């Protein structure tokens, strides 16, 4: 026999052995079949390997002498320590990581998709249906995320702040507020939502968006699987977070400075714990929204040389402290920006004999 004939004969013998094993296996009850699934699969792999590889004459001849060469090879395989389980675990890890990456990419797309506020009719007319559909899909996903966050973080009659932060982090502030405004506008009749939130929702433009049958497409992203009272609390949390993220205006800094000055002027005697200083607490809201430049502007407006900004061991918050020798009757200092504004308001005096500037024709009214 040639080498090819020996290998063919061995393959045929093993194939017949596998067919006999298969017929026996199919006669067994389901539970018994499951017990032998691994063995059957390995034996199939052995046959597949012989299709692609040839043994030497001696190797093929040796196996042909066995009454059950396929069973013998399987027993040999079972004795070996392989990295098969490592490969299986690596496959599990790789698949999990692939899904994590896909979910992260999907979250990125949802987070970065701009809110498209116009109805489908407008989008169709302006060839922006792709943007409309992407935004509408993100609105629905955001609505579902709000419901899930409320359900997950509501415990002991309290809705954790993590609920709002979770959704804002996934979808951004603009979309979260847009979906909530749409929800409140659809529930304007519901007394469990505050008047303040209803009034706020009316300031957010949500255009009517009906399909060919007159159905309102906006209802698809109304938060309706959560209790309206919890939705109201959730909206309060989101609006609060938006407020904290809004940069302080110059006017707000001035208002806080004026408040602190008033607080420092009220006491007749020093009100610090050791009785050596006058003090006033800086608004927690101001501190939450301010940066170092805002704090510098605030301090620049207060007219005290001995002023310090500090926390106290026995009290929460941060305080402005001034020496009891300070003249507390002083007004707020004018900042450079306010001086600059006054200069702009003051009319410029033309130089003696100077001709008046003539406006360009396009400026003449």
VEXNU-618244 format. One record per residue (C-alpha): residue number from 1; y, z, x; residue in three letters. Coordinates in nm, 3 decimals, always signed. Each point is the difference from the previous one (the first is absolute). Example, Ala and Ser with C-alpha at 12.3 -4.5 7.8 and 13.67 -1.06 7.14 Angstrom:
2
PT resi      yy      zz      xx resn
PT    1  -0.450  +0.780  +1.230  ALA
PT    2  +0.344  -0.066  +0.137  SER
//
This chain:
365
PT resi      yy      zz      xx resn
PT    1  +0.000  +0.000  +0.000  UNK
PT    2  +0.353  -0.073  +0.113  UNK
PT    3  +0.268  +0.270  +0.009  UNK
PT    4  +0.161  -0.148  -0.313  UNK
PT    5  -0.334  +0.002  -0.184  UNK
PT    6  -0.068  +0.365  +0.096  UNK
PT    7  +0.345  +0.109  -0.120  UNK
PT    8  -0.040  -0.198  -0.323  UNK
PT    9  -0.342  +0.155  -0.061  UNK
PT   10  +0.143  +0.348  +0.061  UNK
PT   11  +0.289  -0.068  -0.239  UNK
PT   12  -0.236  -0.126  -0.270  UNK
PT   13  -0.224  +0.307  +0.038  UNK
PT   14  +0.296  +0.236  -0.026  UNK
PT   15  +0.143  -0.197  -0.295  UNK
PT   16  -0.332  +0.030  -0.188  UNK
PT   17  -0.008  +0.372  +0.081  UNK
PT   18  +0.352  +0.040  -0.143  UNK
PT   19  -0.092  -0.190  -0.317  UNK
PT   20  -0.298  +0.232  -0.054  UNK
PT   21  +0.227  +0.301  +0.057  UNK
PT   22  +0.259  -0.144  -0.240  UNK
PT   23  -0.255  -0.053  -0.280  UNK
PT   24  -0.127  +0.356  +0.042  UNK
PT   25  +0.354  +0.133  -0.003  UNK
PT   26  +0.091  -0.180  -0.323  UNK
PT   27  -0.292  +0.173  -0.174  UNK
PT   28  +0.137  +0.345  +0.082  UNK
PT   29  +0.231  +0.207  -0.224  UNK
PT   30  +0.376  -0.033  +0.072  UNK
PT   31  +0.022  +0.330  +0.189  UNK
PT   32  -0.284  -0.101  +0.234  UNK
PT   33  +0.164  -0.338  +0.061  UNK
PT   34  +0.324  +0.173  +0.100  UNK
PT   35  -0.190  +0.212  +0.256  UNK
PT   36  -0.123  -0.317  +0.174  UNK
PT   37  +0.324  -0.198  -0.016  UNK
PT   38  +0.093  +0.075  +0.362  UNK
PT   39  -0.345  -0.103  +0.129  UNK
PT   40  +0.005  -0.321  -0.200  UNK
PT   41  +0.345  -0.092  +0.131  UNK
PT   42  -0.094  +0.063  +0.364  UNK
PT   43  -0.316  -0.207  -0.036  UNK
PT   44  +0.210  -0.285  -0.143  UNK
PT   45  +0.229  +0.030  +0.304  UNK
PT   46  -0.300  -0.022  +0.232  UNK
PT   47  -0.106  -0.326  -0.163  UNK
PT   48  +0.354  -0.133  +0.021  UNK
PT   49  +0.012  +0.086  +0.371  UNK
PT   50  -0.327  -0.189  +0.067  UNK
PT   51  +0.152  -0.307  -0.166  UNK
PT   52  +0.271  -0.005  +0.267  UNK
PT   53  -0.194  +0.119  +0.309  UNK
PT   54  -0.334  -0.083  +0.169  UNK
PT   55  -0.229  +0.247  +0.177  UNK
PT   56  -0.192  -0.080  +0.315  UNK
PT   57  -0.361  -0.120  -0.033  UNK
PT   58  -0.130  +0.343  +0.100  UNK
PT   59  +0.228  +0.184  -0.241  UNK
PT   60  -0.086  -0.226  -0.294  UNK
PT   61  -0.371  +0.017  +0.083  UNK
PT   62  +0.008  +0.382  +0.014  UNK
PT   63  +0.165  +0.033  -0.340  UNK
PT   64  -0.233  -0.255  -0.157  UNK
PT   65  -0.294  +0.230  +0.084  UNK
PT   66  +0.145  +0.272  -0.224  UNK
PT   67  -0.121  +0.006  -0.362  UNK
PT   68  +0.355  +0.095  -0.111  UNK
PT   69  +0.251  -0.113  +0.267  UNK
PT   70  +0.302  +0.033  -0.233  UNK
PT   71  -0.090  +0.360  -0.086  UNK
PT   72  -0.053  +0.076  +0.370  UNK
PT   73  +0.344  -0.137  +0.090  UNK
PT   74  +0.162  +0.208  -0.276  UNK
PT   75  -0.168  +0.318  +0.132  UNK
PT   76  +0.127  -0.083  +0.350  UNK
PT   77  +0.351  -0.050  -0.139  UNK
PT   78  -0.010  +0.337  -0.179  UNK
PT   79  -0.076  +0.179  +0.330  UNK
PT   80  +0.307  -0.136  +0.169  UNK
PT   81  +0.338  +0.173  +0.016  UNK
PT   82  +0.259  -0.261  -0.086  UNK
PT   83  +0.372  +0.000  -0.063  UNK
PT   84  -0.068  -0.123  -0.353  UNK
PT   85  +0.148  +0.311  -0.167  UNK
PT   86  +0.302  -0.022  +0.230  UNK
PT   87  +0.042  -0.361  -0.109  UNK
PT   88  -0.028  +0.106  -0.364  UNK
PT   89  +0.262  +0.274  +0.046  UNK
PT   90  +0.227  -0.237  +0.191  UNK
PT   91  -0.026  -0.244  -0.292  UNK
PT   92  +0.099  +0.279  -0.240  UNK
PT   93  +0.300  +0.093  +0.214  UNK
PT   94  +0.109  -0.362  +0.043  UNK
PT   95  -0.021  -0.066  -0.373  UNK
PT   96  +0.194  +0.318  -0.082  UNK
PT   97  +0.271  -0.088  +0.254  UNK
PT   98  +0.025  -0.352  -0.140  UNK
PT   99  +0.053  +0.143  -0.349  UNK
PT  100  +0.258  +0.250  +0.131  UNK
PT  101  +0.191  -0.282  +0.170  UNK
PT  102  -0.018  -0.213  -0.316  UNK
PT  103  +0.128  +0.289  -0.213  UNK
PT  104  +0.279  +0.070  +0.248  UNK
PT  105  +0.100  -0.367  -0.005  UNK
PT  106  -0.004  +0.001  -0.379  UNK
PT  107  +0.220  +0.312  -0.004  UNK
PT  108  +0.238  -0.165  +0.247  UNK
PT  109  +0.028  -0.308  -0.220  UNK
PT  110  +0.064  +0.212  -0.311  UNK
PT  111  +0.255  +0.214  +0.185  UNK
PT  112  +0.186  -0.298  +0.144  UNK
PT  113  -0.003  -0.213  -0.316  UNK
PT  114  +0.359  +0.002  -0.133  UNK
PT  115  +0.062  +0.106  -0.359  UNK
PT  116  +0.056  -0.314  -0.206  UNK
PT  117  +0.204  +0.119  -0.300  UNK
PT  118  +0.026  -0.326  -0.194  UNK
PT  119  -0.238  -0.119  -0.275  UNK
PT  120  -0.262  -0.271  +0.040  UNK
PT  121  +0.219  -0.252  -0.183  UNK
PT  122  +0.273  +0.041  +0.262  UNK
PT  123  -0.253  -0.016  +0.283  UNK
PT  124  -0.148  -0.320  -0.140  UNK
PT  125  +0.342  -0.159  -0.038  UNK
PT  126  +0.095  +0.089  +0.359  UNK
PT  127  -0.343  -0.079  +0.152  UNK
PT  128  -0.061  +0.365  +0.090  UNK
PT  129  -0.323  +0.063  -0.190  UNK
PT  130  -0.182  +0.100  +0.320  UNK
PT  131  +0.252  +0.279  +0.065  UNK
PT  132  -0.013  +0.104  -0.367  UNK
PT  133  -0.382  +0.022  -0.005  UNK
PT  134  -0.016  +0.193  +0.328  UNK
PT  135  +0.259  +0.249  -0.124  UNK
PT  136  -0.167  +0.035  -0.341  UNK
PT  137  -0.336  +0.069  +0.170  UNK
PT  138  +0.166  +0.264  +0.221  UNK
PT  139  +0.165  +0.158  -0.308  UNK
PT  140  -0.338  +0.044  -0.168  UNK
PT  141  -0.153  +0.144  +0.318  UNK
PT  142  +0.294  +0.241  +0.031  UNK
PT  143  -0.040  +0.111  -0.361  UNK
PT  144  -0.370  +0.072  +0.060  UNK
PT  145  +0.084  +0.187  +0.322  UNK
PT  146  +0.249  +0.221  -0.188  UNK
PT  147  -0.263  +0.089  -0.259  UNK
PT  148  -0.256  +0.075  +0.272  UNK
PT  149  +0.248  +0.211  +0.201  UNK
PT  150  +0.098  +0.207  -0.304  UNK
PT  151  -0.365  +0.058  -0.086  UNK
PT  152  -0.089  +0.099  +0.357  UNK
PT  153  +0.295  +0.229  +0.072  UNK
PT  154  +0.038  +0.183  -0.333  UNK
PT  155  -0.156  +0.345  +0.033  UNK
PT  156  +0.070  +0.340  -0.154  UNK
PT  157  +0.276  -0.138  -0.224  UNK
PT  158  +0.183  -0.138  +0.303  UNK
PT  159  +0.049  -0.353  +0.130  UNK
PT  160  +0.000  -0.001  +0.379  UNK
PT  161  +0.278  -0.185  +0.182  UNK
PT  162  -0.267  -0.194  +0.187  UNK
PT  163  -0.046  -0.212  -0.313  UNK
PT  164  +0.341  -0.166  +0.030  UNK
PT  165  -0.014  -0.031  +0.380  UNK
PT  166  -0.341  -0.166  -0.019  UNK
PT  167  +0.118  -0.275  -0.234  UNK
PT  168  +0.335  -0.051  +0.174  UNK
PT  169  -0.183  -0.034  +0.331  UNK
PT  170  -0.235  -0.264  -0.143  UNK
PT  171  +0.245  -0.205  -0.209  UNK
PT  172  +0.349  +0.088  +0.118  UNK
PT  173  +0.285  +0.168  -0.185  UNK
PT  174  +0.132  -0.311  -0.179  UNK
PT  175  -0.327  -0.097  -0.168  UNK
PT  176  -0.093  +0.357  -0.089  UNK
PT  177  +0.335  +0.050  -0.173  UNK
PT  178  -0.020  -0.343  -0.168  UNK
PT  179  -0.342  +0.075  -0.151  UNK
PT  180  +0.118  +0.343  -0.115  UNK
PT  181  +0.320  -0.144  -0.152  UNK
PT  182  -0.209  -0.255  -0.190  UNK
PT  183  -0.229  +0.282  -0.119  UNK
PT  184  +0.286  +0.220  -0.124  UNK
PT  185  +0.170  -0.293  -0.175  UNK
PT  186  -0.323  -0.066  -0.188  UNK
PT  187  -0.026  +0.371  -0.091  UNK
PT  188  +0.363  +0.051  -0.102  UNK
PT  189  -0.127  +0.152  -0.327  UNK
PT  190  -0.207  +0.268  +0.177  UNK
PT  191  +0.162  +0.345  -0.005  UNK
PT  192  -0.213  +0.117  +0.293  UNK
PT  193  +0.211  -0.210  +0.237  UNK
PT  194  +0.339  +0.150  +0.087  UNK
PT  195  +0.328  -0.146  -0.126  UNK
PT  196  +0.120  -0.019  +0.359  UNK
PT  197  -0.292  -0.220  +0.105  UNK
PT  198  +0.044  -0.218  -0.308  UNK
PT  199  +0.367  -0.047  +0.081  UNK
PT  200  -0.091  -0.084  +0.360  UNK
PT  201  -0.263  -0.254  -0.108  UNK
PT  202  +0.259  -0.188  -0.208  UNK
PT  203  +0.199  -0.061  +0.319  UNK
PT  204  -0.294  -0.184  +0.160  UNK
PT  205  -0.013  -0.366  -0.108  UNK
PT  206  -0.346  -0.083  -0.136  UNK
PT  207  +0.006  -0.344  -0.159  UNK
PT  208  -0.196  -0.088  -0.312  UNK
PT  209  -0.311  -0.193  +0.102  UNK
PT  210  -0.207  -0.144  -0.286  UNK
PT  211  -0.288  -0.246  +0.015  UNK
PT  212  -0.059  -0.304  -0.224  UNK
PT  213  -0.140  +0.225  -0.276  UNK
PT  214  +0.292  +0.242  +0.008  UNK
PT  215  -0.187  +0.275  +0.185  UNK
PT  216  +0.203  +0.216  +0.238  UNK
PT  217  -0.130  -0.047  +0.354  UNK
PT  218  +0.187  +0.310  +0.115  UNK
PT  219  -0.242  +0.224  -0.191  UNK
PT  220  -0.263  -0.075  +0.265  UNK
PT  221  +0.181  +0.229  +0.243  UNK
PT  222  +0.094  +0.284  -0.234  UNK
PT  223  -0.140  +0.335  +0.118  UNK
PT  224  -0.205  +0.085  -0.309  UNK
PT  225  -0.309  +0.183  +0.133  UNK
PT  226  +0.200  +0.311  +0.097  UNK
PT  227  +0.161  +0.261  -0.225  UNK
PT  228  +0.365  -0.101  -0.059  UNK
PT  229  +0.115  +0.347  +0.104  UNK
PT  230  -0.174  -0.039  +0.338  UNK
PT  231  +0.141  -0.349  +0.035  UNK
PT  232  +0.345  +0.150  -0.054  UNK
PT  233  -0.062  +0.260  +0.273  UNK
PT  234  -0.130  -0.271  +0.232  UNK
PT  235  +0.316  -0.204  -0.061  UNK
PT  236  +0.212  +0.305  +0.081  UNK
PT  237  -0.183  +0.032  +0.331  UNK
PT  238  +0.052  -0.367  +0.085  UNK
PT  239  +0.370  +0.009  -0.092  UNK
PT  240  +0.042  +0.316  +0.206  UNK
PT  241  -0.161  -0.169  +0.299  UNK
PT  242  +0.226  -0.302  -0.047  UNK
PT  243  +0.301  +0.232  -0.006  UNK
PT  244  -0.111  +0.169  +0.324  UNK
PT  245  -0.040  -0.338  +0.167  UNK
PT  246  +0.345  -0.120  -0.102  UNK
PT  247  +0.245  +0.032  +0.292  UNK
PT  248  +0.288  +0.241  -0.052  UNK
PT  249  +0.336  -0.158  -0.075  UNK
PT  250  +0.322  +0.115  +0.168  UNK
PT  251  +0.113  +0.141  -0.334  UNK
PT  252  -0.320  +0.207  -0.036  UNK
PT  253  +0.045  +0.143  +0.351  UNK
PT  254  +0.359  +0.090  -0.085  UNK
PT  255  -0.111  +0.165  -0.327  UNK
PT  256  -0.251  +0.215  +0.190  UNK
PT  257  +0.264  +0.093  +0.258  UNK
PT  258  +0.240  +0.104  -0.279  UNK
PT  259  -0.271  +0.207  -0.166  UNK
PT  260  -0.082  +0.179  +0.327  UNK
PT  261  +0.368  +0.068  +0.065  UNK
PT  262  +0.034  +0.149  -0.347  UNK
PT  263  -0.310  +0.217  +0.054  UNK
PT  264  +0.138  +0.124  +0.333  UNK
PT  265  +0.333  +0.088  -0.161  UNK
PT  266  -0.142  +0.195  -0.295  UNK
PT  267  -0.121  +0.330  +0.158  UNK
PT  268  +0.249  +0.275  +0.074  UNK
PT  269  -0.217  +0.138  +0.279  UNK
PT  270  -0.242  -0.167  +0.245  UNK
PT  271  -0.326  -0.076  -0.182  UNK
PT  272  -0.237  -0.061  +0.291  UNK
PT  273  -0.294  +0.245  +0.040  UNK
PT  274  +0.166  +0.182  +0.292  UNK
PT  275  +0.349  -0.009  -0.157  UNK
PT  276  +0.162  -0.192  +0.285  UNK
PT  277  +0.033  -0.346  -0.154  UNK
PT  278  +0.079  -0.181  -0.321  UNK
PT  279  -0.276  -0.239  -0.097  UNK
PT  280  -0.090  -0.266  -0.257  UNK
PT  281  -0.333  -0.173  -0.057  UNK
PT  282  -0.014  -0.376  +0.051  UNK
PT  283  -0.144  -0.179  -0.301  UNK
PT  284  -0.376  -0.066  +0.042  UNK
PT  285  +0.059  -0.337  -0.166  UNK
PT  286  +0.259  -0.087  +0.263  UNK
PT  287  -0.235  +0.101  +0.281  UNK
PT  288  -0.285  -0.202  -0.149  UNK
PT  289  +0.210  -0.315  -0.008  UNK
PT  290  +0.215  +0.042  +0.310  UNK
PT  291  -0.047  -0.119  +0.356  UNK
PT  292  +0.166  +0.133  +0.315  UNK
PT  293  +0.309  -0.218  -0.050  UNK
PT  294  +0.045  +0.129  -0.356  UNK
PT  295  -0.016  +0.358  +0.128  UNK
PT  296  +0.255  -0.080  +0.270  UNK
PT  297  +0.236  -0.145  -0.262  UNK
PT  298  -0.045  +0.308  -0.218  UNK
PT  299  +0.084  +0.236  +0.287  UNK
PT  300  +0.297  -0.213  +0.101  UNK
PT  301  +0.154  +0.053  -0.344  UNK
PT  302  -0.020  +0.380  +0.013  UNK
PT  303  +0.306  +0.143  +0.180  UNK
PT  304  -0.153  +0.292  +0.190  UNK
PT  305  -0.025  +0.040  +0.378  UNK
PT  306  -0.268  +0.271  -0.007  UNK
PT  307  -0.224  -0.192  -0.239  UNK
PT  308  -0.375  -0.012  +0.060  UNK
PT  309  -0.289  -0.152  -0.190  UNK
PT  310  -0.311  +0.219  -0.008  UNK
PT  311  -0.300  +0.135  -0.184  UNK
PT  312  -0.049  +0.371  -0.075  UNK
PT  313  -0.321  +0.190  +0.064  UNK
PT  314  -0.008  +0.174  -0.335  UNK
PT  315  +0.122  -0.287  -0.220  UNK
PT  316  -0.108  -0.350  -0.082  UNK
PT  317  +0.226  -0.294  +0.074  UNK
PT  318  +0.279  -0.075  +0.248  UNK
PT  319  +0.348  +0.148  +0.005  UNK
PT  320  +0.350  -0.061  +0.131  UNK
PT  321  +0.132  +0.315  +0.168  UNK
PT  322  +0.356  +0.074  +0.114  UNK
PT  323  +0.151  +0.301  +0.173  UNK
PT  324  +0.171  +0.256  -0.221  UNK
PT  325  +0.318  -0.056  +0.207  UNK
PT  326  +0.027  -0.364  -0.117  UNK
PT  327  +0.288  -0.107  -0.225  UNK
PT  328  -0.193  -0.095  -0.312  UNK
PT  329  +0.303  -0.135  -0.185  UNK
PT  330  -0.004  -0.326  +0.196  UNK
PT  331  -0.063  -0.328  -0.192  UNK
PT  332  -0.268  -0.252  +0.087  UNK
PT  333  +0.070  -0.211  +0.304  UNK
PT  334  +0.077  -0.364  -0.047  UNK
PT  335  -0.263  -0.218  +0.164  UNK
PT  336  +0.076  -0.314  +0.192  UNK
PT  337  -0.129  -0.213  -0.284  UNK
PT  338  +0.238  +0.164  -0.250  UNK
PT  339  +0.293  -0.047  +0.243  UNK
PT  340  -0.097  -0.361  +0.040  UNK
PT  341  -0.006  -0.044  -0.379  UNK
PT  342  +0.349  +0.149  -0.031  UNK
PT  343  +0.129  -0.237  +0.266  UNK
PT  344  -0.143  -0.294  -0.191  UNK
PT  345  +0.167  +0.116  -0.320  UNK
PT  346  +0.343  +0.038  +0.166  UNK
PT  347  +0.205  -0.323  -0.035  UNK
PT  348  +0.084  -0.166  +0.327  UNK
PT  349  +0.374  -0.015  +0.074  UNK
PT  350  +0.104  -0.348  +0.109  UNK
PT  351  +0.188  -0.025  +0.326  UNK
PT  352  +0.378  -0.052  -0.042  UNK
PT  353  +0.075  -0.368  -0.056  UNK
PT  354  -0.367  -0.096  -0.016  UNK
PT  355  -0.082  -0.279  -0.243  UNK
PT  356  -0.238  +0.081  -0.283  UNK
PT  357  -0.349  -0.140  +0.040  UNK
PT  358  -0.080  -0.271  -0.249  UNK
PT  359  -0.342  +0.015  -0.160  UNK
PT  360  -0.225  -0.302  +0.042  UNK
PT  361  -0.008  -0.215  -0.307  UNK
PT  362  -0.353  +0.107  -0.089  UNK
PT  363  +0.114  +0.365  -0.018  UNK
PT  364  +0.295  -0.068  -0.234  UNK
PT  365  -0.070  +0.125  -0.356  UNK
//
